[in-house]
Amino acid sequence: MCKHSTSPPRPKSRPCTICRRWFTPSPKLKARQRACGPECSAQLRKRQQADWHQRNPGYAAQRRADVAAAKLNEAWSAPEREAKAGRILGPAPPFYDRVPWDIAKTSMGAEGLVLMAYFGRLATQHAKTAMDAYHRDYKAEIEALRRDIAKTPIASSSELREAPD
């Protein structure tokens, strides 16, 4: 009998990480395959992504800030920087045109500028939300007052003169 076989060795069976059923891994993936089929692979991927996000909680927010800062740096060197900055950060509140953005960028850098713009917009949104909480329906109140006035009899000028003080 020949010492060396011409066919590749079959991978050993192993239990699926998700459903715990035994399966034979694909010869291409060999020891890296940990799930038996596409359903278990999808569940394993979701579980691994959730674990990764739990270990790296601030990654997504930091990534968005880095991308916005990079786009702002790119826009800052372009002649139409205000237009590009508006597209990157969204519509600006009315007082933003009075902010000296060039001074802010040189003193804080692009990342600080993005944070300043973000917190400014956050404060504006918070103020609008707070004002909406105290908003009253004045039309309904005015209509109620008009109905009350219509029900109240109005004294004539002669009755007012005759009334004792």
Sequence and secondary structure as in RCSB ss.txt:
>XXXX:A:sequence
MCKHSTSPPRPKSRPCTICRRWFTPSPKLKARQRACGPECSAQLRKRQQADWHQRNPGYAAQRRADVAAAKLNEA
WSAPEREAKAGRILGPAPPFYDRVPWDIAKTSMGAEGLVLMAYFGRLATQHAKTAMDAYHRDYKAEIEALRRDIA
KTPIASSSELREAPD
>XXXX:A:secstr
  SS SS      EE TTT  EE   TTTGGG  SSSHHHHHHHHHHHHHHHHHHSTTHHHHHHHHHHHHHHHHH
HHSTTHHHHHHHHH    GGGGGS HHHHHHHHHHHHHHHHHHHHHHHHHHHHHHHHHT   HHHHHHHHHHHHH
HS    HHHHHHS  
